[in-house]
Amino acid sequence: MDQVIPFISEVGFPIVVTLYLLYRIETKLDAVVTSIQTLPEKLRE
């Protein structure tokens, strides 16, 4: 048990940062997908 707590403190922070960045990238990718889907309609105009 004494070895688990330092491991979590060392590995937990990078995991949290990675999940946060993946969430931010996902929201930006949703905006890109929406833009690409509306592009044909805008090109027809």
C-alpha positions in Angstrom: 0.0 0.0 0.0 2.9 2.3 0.7 4.0 2.0 -2.9 0.6 2.6 -4.4 0.1 6.2 -3.1 3.2 7.6 -4.7 2.5 5.9 -7.9 -1.0 7.4 -8.0 0.4 10.9 -7.3 3.0 10.5 -10.0 0.8 9.0 -12.7 -2.5 10.6 -11.7 -1.6 14.2 -12.7 -0.6 13.3 -16.3 -3.8 11.2 -16.6 -5.9 14.1 -15.5 -4.1 16.5 -17.9 -4.5 14.1 -20.7 -8.2 13.6 -20.2 -8.7 17.4 -20.0 -6.9 17.9 -23.2 -8.7 15.1 -25.0 -12.0 16.7 -23.9 -11.0 20.1 -25.3 -9.9 18.5 -28.5 -13.2 16.6 -28.8 -15.2 19.8 -28.6 -13.0 21.5 -31.2 -13.4 18.4 -33.5 -17.2 18.6 -33.1 -17.0 22.2 -34.4 -14.8 21.1 -37.4 -17.2 18.3 -38.3 -20.1 20.6 -38.2 -18.3 23.1 -40.4 -17.4 20.4 -42.9 -21.0 19.1 -43.0 -22.4 22.6 -43.8 -19.7 23.3 -46.4 -21.5 21.8 -49.4 -24.6 23.9 -48.6 -22.6 27.1 -48.5 -20.8 26.2 -51.7 -24.1 25.8 -53.5 -25.1 29.4 -52.6 
